[in-house]
Amino acid sequence: MRLDKLLAHCDYGSRKTVKSYIRQGLVCVNGTVIKKDDYHVDGFHDKIMIDGEYVHYEKYIYYMLNKPAGYISATHDDYYPTVVDLIDDYYRDDLFPIGRLDIDTEGLLILSNDGKLAHELLSPKKHCPKVYFAKINGIVDEKDIDKFLQGIKLEDFTCQSSKLKILNVDDCISEVTVEIYEGKFHQVKRMFHFINKEVIYLKRIQMNNLELDKYLKIGEYRRLTDEELDRLRNQSVIQ
C-alpha cells in the first residue's frame, strides 16, 4: 500500500495532510526517513513511525452509527448527504455502510470496510435478524401480530415470519417493535401498509445480537468493541 494511503487510513489526517508530513521528513520506515508519499509499505511487517510514534495499521475498521434522518446509506450521492459524511475523525476511502436504512429512518447502522462481514450479515441465506422500533398511525392488535407471524405477502415477495410486539397504544398511535430478516426496500413500511396502517417513525435498534448503544446520540458514532463485534458476527437467533 502507498505510504500516504496507509497513514490516512490510520487516522493521521487526510491524504493531503499526510503527504505534507512525509515531505517534511517526519515519517520513517524501518529506520529510514521516507520523503516519497507514493513509497509502498507493508502495514503488517514494516516498522513505520511518524514524528517518533509507531503506526499501528488496522486492516479493518468497524463503526456503530446512530443514523439521523436526512442521510442516505451510501458512500456518495449528488443530492443528499451520506452516512459516510458523518464520519469526520477517520479518513478511509474504503468505508461503506453495511446494509441500508431509508433516508427518513434513524438508528443502528454499521460502517466498515470488511466485505466478508457485510456478506455474512446481508446474505439472505444467513437470516440475520433486524429489530426496529416504530410508531404507527393506527391501533395495532393481536390480529396484526398473527399476520406478521404468518408472513406478509407483498407484491414482489413474501416476507418471512416476523415478530411484532406491541409496547404501547395511546390516542390511536401504537408503539411497537418488529423483527424482520430480509431488509428489503421500505419493507417495514410496506408491511404495515399491507395491514392498512402507516409508519410515522422508524428506528433500527438491533442487528443480529448487537443493540444500538443507548448513550449514542443521533448522528454520533463510535468504534465497535471486540465484544460487540463478536456479538454482531454471532448468527444465533435473537430471543
Phi, psi and chi 1 to 4 in degrees:
 res  aa     phi    psi   chi1   chi2   chi3   chi4
   1 MET       -  146.0 -177.5 -175.4  -63.3      -
   2 ARG   -61.0  143.2  -75.6  174.6   54.6  122.1
   3 LEU   -60.7  -42.9  179.7   58.0      -      -
   4 ASP   -65.6  -36.5   57.8  -12.2      -      -
   5 LYS   -67.4  -42.3 -174.8  174.0 -177.3  179.0
   6 LEU   -62.8  -43.9 -178.5  141.8      -      -
   7 LEU   -65.1  -38.0  -68.2  175.1      -      -
   8 ALA   -64.5  -40.2      -      -      -      -
   9 HIS   -64.9  -26.3  -80.3 -165.4      -      -
  10 CYS   -94.2   18.8  -68.2      -      -      -
  11 ASP    73.3   31.2 -159.4   16.8      -      -
  12 TYR   -99.6   13.5  -73.2   97.8      -      -
  13 GLY   119.7 -177.9      -      -      -      -
  14 SER   -70.4  169.9   67.4      -      -      -
  15 ARG   -58.8  -38.8  -70.0  -80.0  -79.6  -85.9
  16 LYS   -63.6  -41.2 -178.6  178.4  179.8  179.9
  17 THR   -66.2  -46.9  -61.1      -      -      -
  18 VAL   -70.0  -29.9  -61.0      -      -      -
  19 LYS   -59.2  -39.3  -77.1  176.9 -172.9  -72.0
  20 SER   -65.2  -42.5  174.4      -      -      -
  21 TYR   -60.1  -43.3  -66.7  155.5      -      -
  22 ILE   -63.4  -46.3  -65.8  168.2      -      -
  23 ARG   -69.2  -22.0  -68.7  165.0 -175.8  170.0
  24 GLN   -80.9   -4.4  -69.6  175.6   50.9      -
  25 GLY    80.9   24.1      -      -      -      -
  26 LEU   -89.1   -3.4  -62.0  176.8      -      -
  27 VAL  -116.5  131.5 -179.8      -      -      -
  28 CYS  -119.1  141.9  -66.9      -      -      -
  29 VAL  -124.2  116.5  178.7      -      -      -
  30 ASN    53.8   40.5  -60.9  -37.8      -      -
  31 GLY    86.1   -1.3      -      -      -      -
  32 THR  -112.5  131.0  -59.3      -      -      -
  33 VAL   -68.5  128.5  173.6      -      -      -
  34 ILE  -114.4  126.4  -58.1  -62.5      -      -
  35 LYS  -114.1    9.7  -67.5 -172.0  175.8 -177.5
  36 LYS  -105.4  118.7  -67.0 -176.8  177.6 -179.4
  37 ASP   -70.6  -19.1   47.1   61.1      -      -
  38 ASP   -93.7   11.0   60.9   -8.2      -      -
  39 TYR   -63.7  133.3 -175.5   84.2      -      -
  40 HIS   -92.7  135.4  -83.5   70.2      -      -
  41 VAL  -131.8  162.5  -66.5      -      -      -
  42 ASP  -107.4  109.7 -177.1  -28.0      -      -
  43 GLY   -62.4  -21.1      -      -      -      -
  44 PHE   -95.3  -21.7  -63.1  106.4      -      -
  45 HIS  -118.7  -33.1  -62.8   99.5      -      -
  46 ASP   -73.5  144.5  -71.5  -28.5      -      -
  47 LYS   -93.4  109.0  -66.5 -179.0  178.9  179.7
  48 ILE  -112.0  131.9  -55.9  167.9      -      -
  49 MET  -128.1  143.9  -61.1 -175.8   72.0      -
  50 ILE  -128.6  118.6 -179.9  167.4      -      -
  51 ASP    53.0   41.0 -160.4   19.4      -      -
  52 GLY    84.5    1.0      -      -      -      -
  53 GLU  -110.6  131.0  174.9 -176.0  -41.7      -
  54 TYR   -68.0  139.5  -85.1  106.6      -      -
  55 VAL   -95.8  126.6  174.3      -      -      -
  56 HIS  -107.6  108.3  -60.3  -75.9      -      -
  57 TYR   -83.9  132.8  176.4   66.5      -      -
  58 GLU  -113.1  122.8  -66.2  177.1  -76.1      -
  59 LYS   -68.4  -41.3 -176.5  175.8 -177.5  179.9
  60 TYR  -119.9  146.6  -63.0  118.3      -      -
  61 ILE  -130.2  144.4 -170.4   76.2      -      -
  62 TYR  -136.6  124.8  -52.6   91.3      -      -
  63 TYR  -120.1  143.8  -74.1  112.3      -      -
  64 MET  -102.4  124.0  173.9 -168.9  -67.0      -
  65 LEU  -117.3  135.6  167.9   69.1      -      -
  66 ASN   -93.7   90.6 -170.6   -9.6      -      -
  67 LYS   -63.8  131.7  177.4 -169.3  172.1  -62.9
  68 PRO   -87.8  160.7   29.5  -29.8      -      -
  69 ALA   -66.9  153.7      -      -      -      -
  70 GLY    96.9   -6.1      -      -      -      -
  71 TYR  -115.2  140.3  -72.8   77.0      -      -
  72 ILE   -98.6  151.6   63.9  168.6      -      -
  73 SER   -84.7   79.4  -59.6      -      -      -
  74 ALA  -155.0  172.4      -      -      -      -
  75 THR   -97.0  -17.1   58.0      -      -      -
  76 HIS  -157.2  142.2  172.9   77.5      -      -
  77 ASP  -155.1  143.8 -170.3   82.4      -      -
  78 ASP   -82.1  -12.1  -67.2  -29.8      -      -
  79 TYR  -121.5  -33.1  -58.0  100.5      -      -
  80 TYR  -122.5  153.2  -61.1  100.4      -      -
  81 PRO   -68.6  149.9   24.2  -33.2      -      -
  82 THR  -107.7  164.3   72.7      -      -      -
  83 VAL   -64.4  -29.3  -69.3      -      -      -
  84 VAL   -66.4  -29.7  173.3      -      -      -
  85 ASP   -62.0  -22.2  -65.1  -27.4      -      -
  86 LEU   -76.6  -19.8  -67.7  165.6      -      -
  87 ILE   -87.1   90.7  -49.0  -61.9      -      -
  88 ASP  -102.8   -1.4   57.9    6.3      -      -
  89 ASP  -109.3    9.2   71.7  -18.6      -      -
  90 TYR  -149.8  114.5 -163.2   90.9      -      -
  91 TYR   -90.9  111.2  179.0   85.3      -      -
  92 ARG  -141.0  123.9  -66.6 -157.0   70.4  128.8
  93 ASP   -85.4    2.0   55.6    9.7      -      -
  94 ASP  -111.3    9.0   56.4   -7.6      -      -
  95 LEU   -77.4  138.3 -160.9   65.4      -      -
  96 PHE  -149.0  156.5   60.6   86.8      -      -
  97 PRO   -77.5  137.5   26.4  -33.0      -      -
  98 ILE   -89.1  105.2  -64.5 -178.7      -      -
  99 GLY    85.5 -168.5      -      -      -      -
 100 ARG  -146.5  154.9   65.7 -177.8  -53.4  -80.2
 101 LEU  -125.6  142.1  -67.6  175.2      -      -
 102 ASP   -57.6  157.9  -65.0  -22.8      -      -
 103 ILE   -58.2  -32.2 -169.9  169.4      -      -
 104 ASP   -96.9    7.4   57.9  -11.8      -      -
 105 THR   -98.9  138.9  -60.7      -      -      -
 106 GLU  -103.1  176.2  -61.3  178.6   -6.6      -
 107 GLY   109.3 -159.0      -      -      -      -
 108 LEU   -64.1  122.2  176.1   60.8      -      -
 109 LEU  -141.2  132.1 -172.3   63.8      -      -
 110 ILE   -97.5  131.9  -56.1  -58.8      -      -
 111 LEU  -118.0  133.5  -69.7   95.2      -      -
 112 SER  -158.0  178.8  178.3      -      -      -
 113 ASN  -120.6   16.7   62.6  -30.4      -      -
 114 ASP   -94.8   96.8 -171.9  -18.4      -      -
 115 GLY   -65.8  -32.7      -      -      -      -
 116 LYS   -64.8  -44.2 -178.0  178.7  179.4 -178.7
 117 LEU   -63.1  -40.9  176.8   64.2      -      -
 118 ALA   -58.5  -42.5      -      -      -      -
 119 HIS   -64.4  -41.7  174.5   72.8      -      -
 120 GLU   -62.0  -35.1  -70.0  174.3   -6.7      -
 121 LEU   -87.8  -26.9  -65.6  174.2      -      -
 122 LEU  -104.0  -18.0  -58.0  177.9      -      -
 123 SER   -63.6  129.3  172.1      -      -      -
 124 PRO   -55.9  -28.2  -24.8   35.0      -      -
 125 LYS   -70.6  -19.2  -64.3 -179.9 -179.9  179.3
 126 LYS   -83.4  -19.9  -60.3  -64.1 -177.1  177.6
 127 HIS    53.9   48.4  -56.8  -72.1      -      -
 128 CYS   -75.5  119.3  175.2      -      -      -
 129 PRO   -75.9  146.6   27.3  -32.2      -      -
 130 LYS  -133.1  131.8  -54.4  162.6 -169.9   70.5
 131 VAL  -113.8  132.5 -177.9      -      -      -
 132 TYR  -121.8  144.0  -65.5   80.2      -      -
 133 PHE   -98.4  135.0  167.3   79.1      -      -
 134 ALA  -140.0  147.7      -      -      -      -
 135 LYS  -106.6  128.7  -68.0 -176.8  179.8 -179.8
 136 ILE  -117.1  133.3  -51.2  -61.1      -      -
 137 ASN   -80.9  100.0 -173.7    5.5      -      -
 138 GLY   135.9  164.9      -      -      -      -
 139 ILE   -95.2  112.3  -62.5  176.0      -      -
 140 VAL   -83.3  133.5  178.5      -      -      -
 141 ASP  -131.5 -174.6   55.8   26.3      -      -
 142 GLU   -62.3  -32.8  -65.7  -64.8  -32.5      -
 143 LYS   -62.5  -38.1  -68.2 -179.2 -179.7  179.4
 144 ASP   -66.7  -38.6  -62.4  -35.0      -      -
 145 ILE   -59.6  -43.2  -67.6  176.4      -      -
 146 ASP   -64.3  -39.9  -69.4  -21.4      -      -
 147 LYS   -63.9  -40.2  -70.6  177.3 -178.7  177.0
 148 PHE   -66.4  -37.8  -87.3   55.8      -      -
 149 LEU   -65.3  -35.9  -80.4  174.0      -      -
 150 GLN   -72.6  -25.1  -68.1  168.8   14.3      -
 151 GLY   103.7  112.5      -      -      -      -
 152 ILE   -74.9  128.7  -60.4  -67.1      -      -
 153 LYS   -97.0  108.6 -171.7  173.2 -176.9  178.4
 154 LEU   -95.2  178.0  -58.3  175.9      -      -
 155 GLU   -61.6  -41.4  -69.7 -178.3    0.7      -
 156 ASP  -103.6  -12.7   51.0  -20.5      -      -
 157 PHE  -165.7  163.8   75.8  102.8      -      -
 158 THR  -105.3  123.8  -60.7      -      -      -
 159 CYS   -67.9  146.4  -55.8      -      -      -
 160 GLN   -66.5  161.6  -64.2 -178.4   39.1      -
 161 SER   -53.0  129.3  175.1      -      -      -
 162 SER  -128.3  153.8   54.2      -      -      -
 163 LYS   -98.0  116.7  -62.4  177.4 -177.5  177.7
 164 LEU  -108.4  124.8  175.2   60.2      -      -
 165 LYS  -123.8  128.8 -177.8  178.3  180.0 -179.4
 166 ILE   -87.8  123.4  -57.5  169.6      -      -
 167 LEU   -96.3  -41.4  -57.7  178.2      -      -
 168 ASN  -164.4  145.9 -175.5   54.5      -      -
 169 VAL  -130.7  123.0  179.1      -      -      -
 170 ASP  -148.4  119.8 -176.3   27.5      -      -
 171 ASP    55.1   47.2 -164.9   24.6      -      -
 172 CYS    68.1   12.4  -67.4      -      -      -
 173 ILE  -112.6  122.2  -60.0  -63.6      -      -
 174 SER  -104.2  135.3  -58.8      -      -      -
 175 GLU  -105.1  126.5  -64.9 -176.2  -11.1      -
 176 VAL  -141.0  166.4  -56.1      -      -      -
 177 THR  -120.6  148.7   59.6      -      -      -
 178 VAL  -139.3  134.4   57.4      -      -      -
 179 GLU  -110.3  122.1  179.0 -176.6  -46.9      -
 180 ILE  -124.0  171.4   63.6  172.5      -      -
 181 TYR  -121.9  -21.4  -68.9   87.2      -      -
 182 GLU   -89.2  -52.6  -60.3   92.2  -12.9      -
 183 GLY    76.6   37.8      -      -      -      -
 184 LYS   -70.9  168.5  -60.1  -76.5 -172.0  178.2
 185 PHE   -58.7  123.0 -176.3   65.1      -      -
 186 HIS    55.6   27.7  -70.2  -33.2      -      -
 187 GLN   -58.9  -51.1 -178.3  174.6  -19.6      -
 188 VAL   -62.2  -42.8  174.2      -      -      -
 189 LYS   -62.3  -40.9  -63.2  172.1 -175.1  174.5
 190 ARG   -68.9  -35.3  -66.4  172.9   65.8 -165.3
 191 MET   -63.3  -43.9  -69.5  169.6   72.7      -
 192 PHE   -72.5  -33.1  -80.7  100.2      -      -
 193 HIS   -61.7  -34.2 -178.7   74.0      -      -
 194 PHE   -61.3  -33.4  179.7   84.9      -      -
 195 ILE   -99.1   22.5   59.3  172.6      -      -
 196 ASN    63.3   39.5  -61.5  -47.0      -      -
 197 LYS  -133.9  155.9  -65.7  178.4  176.3   65.2
 198 GLU  -116.7  131.9  178.1 -170.5    5.8      -
 199 VAL   -79.3  123.7  174.4      -      -      -
 200 ILE  -109.2  -10.6   55.6  177.7      -      -
 201 TYR  -157.1  136.5  175.5   78.4      -      -
 202 LEU  -142.2  133.1 -170.6   62.0      -      -
 203 LYS  -144.3  125.8  179.9  175.9 -174.6  176.7
 204 ARG   -81.0  130.0 -176.8  156.4   67.2 -166.0
 205 ILE  -116.7  -10.1   57.6  174.8      -      -
 206 GLN  -156.1  143.8 -170.5  163.4  -25.6      -
 207 MET  -137.0  120.5 -171.2  172.1 -174.6      -
 208 ASN    54.6 -125.3 -146.8   12.4      -      -
 209 ASN  -100.8   15.1  -68.1  -36.6      -      -
 210 LEU  -104.4  123.9  177.4   67.7      -      -
 211 GLU   -98.6  149.5  -64.5 -179.1    1.5      -
 212 LEU   -63.7  131.5  176.1   64.6      -      -
 213 ASP   -61.1  118.5 -175.0  -18.7      -      -
 214 LYS   -68.2  -15.2   63.5 -178.7  179.3 -179.4
 215 TYR   -92.6   -4.1  -63.5  108.0      -      -
 216 LEU   -85.3  114.1 -152.7   57.8      -      -
 217 LYS   -74.8  161.3  -63.2  178.4 -178.9  178.3
 218 ILE   -54.4  128.6  -70.7  -69.8      -      -
 219 GLY    88.8   -9.9      -      -      -      -
 220 GLU   -89.3  159.8  -69.5 -174.8  -18.6      -
 221 TYR  -149.5  163.7   59.7   91.9      -      -
 222 ARG  -158.5  167.8   63.8  166.4  174.5   77.4
 223 ARG   -68.7  146.6  -65.2  -82.5 -163.0  102.3
 224 LEU   -75.3  142.0  -74.9 -177.5      -      -
 225 THR   -79.1  165.1   65.3      -      -      -
 226 ASP   -60.7  -38.7  -69.9  -19.4      -      -
 227 GLU   -63.7  -42.8  179.5 -172.9    1.5      -
 228 GLU   -65.6  -38.3  -71.5  172.1  -29.7      -
 229 LEU   -64.6  -38.4 -171.4   56.0      -      -
 230 ASP   -63.1  -41.3  -72.6  -18.7      -      -
 231 ARG   -67.3  -37.5  -84.7 -169.1  -90.1  142.7
 232 LEU   -64.4  -36.9 -173.4   62.9      -      -
 233 ARG   -79.5  -18.9  -74.0  179.1  166.8  140.0
 234 ASN   -69.3  121.5 -174.4  -16.2      -      -
 235 GLN   -91.3   10.5  -67.9  -62.2  -37.2      -
 236 SER   -68.7  146.8   60.8      -      -      -
 237 VAL   -74.5  137.0  177.9      -      -      -
 238 ILE   -65.6  133.7  -59.9  171.0      -      -
 239 GLN   -92.1      -  -58.9  -63.9  -39.3      -
